[in-house]
């Protein structure tokens, strides 16, 4: 290889290194959580449950992104949890939180961390470590211990049902403290359980909600001009709140 070619390769390497530092530069590898979401409901016909596995991948900023103040960011993929209540219909736990919908956010909400306070899973935390280091230790500890716990009611994802599974605009919010109002007398929400797991992400919700395969992500209920800010939170749901694909 001649001298000019060597200089060219060195220059390319420098450019790539600078690009990495500017756009990422993190020396901390992303951490991934897989969690099984288990939803349980009591009915007069007996207890019913549904479960699925979703994924959270947490990225840590570095280089220029950190210098500019960018925070830790989480990306998720997976689907809503579905409970078949027989003739009463289907209950869905979306991958959206009501708090995020209320603030206008588009956060993927799995609930993976909700039952597990950080102080109970500190891992190898050493005093003086950065907040990012503490968070990494916490995530690593969850993956080591594979805990199982119940999601507090205030941290549940939005629960919904559809009057017609073929019509996304028929979506209705379900109150976890009053499932009977949506599904009939004697139906009661028992709880949502999270289990950290190595299992693969669950797929196949299109067999239940066929319209997910036939359109790009959009609001389930198209908003009327000027009304969205005061609209019910259920009107802010999109296809991505039922099936989030990898980016």
C-alpha positions in Angstrom: 0.0 0.0 0.0 1.5 3.4 -1.0 1.9 6.3 1.3 -1.1 8.2 -0.1 -3.4 5.3 0.4 -2.3 4.8 4.0 -2.9 8.5 4.7 -6.4 8.1 3.2 -7.2 5.2 5.4 -5.9 7.1 8.5 -8.0 10.1 7.5 -11.1 7.9 7.1 -10.5 6.3 10.5 -10.2 9.7 12.1 -13.4 10.9 10.4 -15.3 7.8 11.6 -14.0 8.2 15.1 -15.0 11.8 15.2 -18.4 10.9 13.9 -18.8 8.2 16.6 -17.8 10.7 19.3 -20.1 13.4 18.1 -23.2 11.2 17.5 -22.7 8.6 20.2 -19.4 8.3 22.0 -20.8 6.2 24.7 -18.4 3.9 26.5 -21.4 2.1 28.1 -23.0 -0.6 26.1 -26.8 -0.5 25.9 -28.7 -2.7 28.3 -31.7 -4.8 27.3 -34.6 -6.0 29.4 -37.1 -8.6 28.3 -40.2 -8.8 30.6 -43.2 -11.0 30.6 -46.4 -9.1 31.3 -49.1 -11.2 32.9 -52.6 -9.8 33.2 -55.1 -11.6 35.4 -58.9 -11.0 35.7 -61.6 -12.7 37.8 -64.9 -13.5 36.1 -68.0 -15.4 37.1 -66.8 -18.1 34.8 -63.4 -18.4 36.5 -60.1 -16.6 36.5 -58.7 -15.6 33.1 -55.2 -14.4 32.2 -53.0 -13.4 29.3 -49.3 -12.8 28.9 -46.7 -11.7 26.4 -43.0 -10.7 26.4 -41.8 -7.1 25.4 -38.4 -5.6 25.2 -36.8 -2.4 26.5 -33.3 -1.4 25.2 -31.7 1.4 27.2 -29.0 3.6 25.5 -26.6 5.7 27.4 -25.3 9.0 25.9 -21.7 9.9 25.3 -19.5 12.2 23.4 -21.2 15.3 22.1 -24.6 13.9 22.7 -23.8 13.8 26.5 -22.1 17.2 26.4 -25.3 18.7 24.8 -27.3 17.3 27.7 -29.0 14.4 26.1 -30.4 11.9 28.6 -30.5 8.2 28.8 -33.1 7.0 26.3 -35.1 3.8 26.1 -36.5 2.2 23.0 -39.1 -0.6 23.1 -40.6 -3.2 20.9 -43.5 -5.5 21.5 -47.2 -5.8 21.6 -50.2 -5.2 23.9 -51.1 -7.9 26.4 -54.5 -9.6 25.6 -56.8 -11.3 28.0 -59.6 -13.4 26.4 -62.8 -13.0 28.5 -64.8 -15.3 26.3 -68.2 -14.0 25.3 -67.5 -10.8 27.2 -64.7 -9.8 24.8 -61.0 -9.0 25.0 -59.1 -6.9 27.4 -56.0 -5.1 26.1 -53.1 -3.7 28.2 -51.5 -1.3 25.7 -47.8 -0.3 25.6 -48.7 3.3 26.5 -49.0 5.0 29.9 -51.7 7.4 30.6 -49.2 9.9 32.0 -47.3 9.9 28.6 -50.5 10.3 26.6 -51.6 13.2 28.8 -48.3 15.0 28.2 -48.5 14.4 24.5 -45.5 12.0 24.6 -45.0 8.9 22.5 -43.2 6.8 25.1 -43.2 3.0 24.8 -44.4 1.8 28.2 -43.7 -1.8 29.1 -43.9 -1.6 32.9 -40.7 -3.7 33.1 -39.3 -1.7 36.0 -42.5 -0.7 37.8 -42.5 -3.5 40.5 -38.8 -3.3 41.2 -37.6 -0.2 43.2 -33.9 0.6 42.5 -32.9 0.6 46.1 -33.9 -3.1 46.3 -31.7 -4.0 43.3 -28.6 -1.9 43.6 -26.2 -4.5 42.1 -22.6 -3.7 42.5 -23.3 0.0 43.2 -20.3 1.9 44.5 -20.7 5.2 46.3 -19.6 8.1 44.1 -20.6 6.5 40.9 -22.6 8.5 38.3 -26.3 8.3 37.9 -25.8 6.4 34.7 -23.5 3.9 36.4 -26.1 3.3 39.1 -28.8 2.7 36.5 -26.5 0.2 34.6 -25.9 -1.7 37.9 -29.7 -1.8 38.5 -30.5 -3.1 35.1 -27.7 -5.7 35.3 -29.1 -6.8 38.7 -32.6 -7.3 37.2 -31.2 -9.4 34.4 -29.1 -11.5 36.9 -31.9 -12.1 39.4 -34.9 -12.3 37.0 -37.4 -11.0 39.7 -41.1 -11.3 39.5 -43.5 -8.7 41.0 -46.8 -7.0 40.8 -47.3 -3.6 39.1 -48.8 -0.9 41.4 -52.2 0.2 40.1 -50.9 3.7 39.4 -48.2 2.4 37.1 -50.4 0.2 34.9 -50.4 0.9 31.2 -53.7 2.1 29.7 -56.3 -0.7 29.5 -58.8 -0.7 26.7 -61.3 -2.8 24.8 -62.9 -2.6 21.3 -66.6 -2.9 20.7 -65.7 -4.2 17.2 -62.2 -5.7 16.8 -62.2 -4.8 13.1 -62.9 -1.2 13.8 -60.0 0.7 15.6 -62.3 3.7 16.2 -64.4 1.6 18.5 -61.7 1.6 21.2 -62.8 2.4 24.7 -60.8 3.0 27.9 -61.3 0.4 30.6 -61.1 1.4 34.3 -59.0 -1.2 36.2 -60.9 -0.4 39.3 -64.3 -1.1 37.6 -64.0 -3.8 35.0 -67.6 -4.6 35.5 -68.6 -1.4 33.8 -67.0 -2.6 30.6 -67.4 -6.4 30.8 -70.4 -7.1 33.1 -71.2 -7.9 36.7 -68.7 -10.0 38.5 -65.6 -9.1 36.4 -62.8 -7.8 38.5 -59.2 -6.8 37.8 -56.8 -9.0 39.8 -53.5 -7.5 38.7 -50.6 -7.2 36.4 -47.4 -9.1 37.1 -44.0 -8.5 35.6 -41.3 -11.2 35.3 -37.8 -10.4 33.9 -37.0 -13.2 31.4 -34.7 -14.3 28.6 -37.7 -15.3 26.5 -38.1 -13.9 23.0 -40.5 -11.0 22.3 -44.0 -12.2 21.6 -45.5 -11.6 18.1 -48.9 -12.1 16.5 -51.3 -9.5 17.7 -52.4 -8.9 14.1 -54.4 -12.1 14.3 -56.6 -10.3 16.9 -56.4 -6.8 15.5 -56.2 -7.3 11.7 -56.2 -3.6 10.8 -52.7 -3.3 12.2 -51.3 -5.0 9.1 -53.1 -2.8 6.6 -52.0 0.8 7.5 -49.1 2.9 8.7 -49.2 3.9 12.4 -51.8 6.6 13.0 -54.4 7.6 15.6 -57.1 5.1 16.1 -59.6 7.9 16.2 -58.7 10.7 13.8 -58.9 14.0 15.7 -61.2 16.8 14.8 -59.4 20.1 14.2 -58.7 22.0 17.4 -60.2 19.3 19.8 -57.3 17.0 20.6 -55.9 18.9 23.6 -59.2 18.5 25.5 -60.1 15.1 24.1 -60.2 11.9 26.2 -56.8 10.2 26.5 -58.1 7.1 24.6 -58.5 9.4 21.6 -54.7 9.9 21.6 -53.9 6.2 21.1 -52.1 5.1 17.9 -51.3 1.8 16.3 -47.9 2.0 18.0 -49.6 1.6 21.3 -50.6 -1.9 20.4 -47.6 -3.0 18.3 -44.3 -1.3 18.3 -41.9 -2.7 15.7 -38.1 -2.5 15.8 -36.8 0.8 14.3 
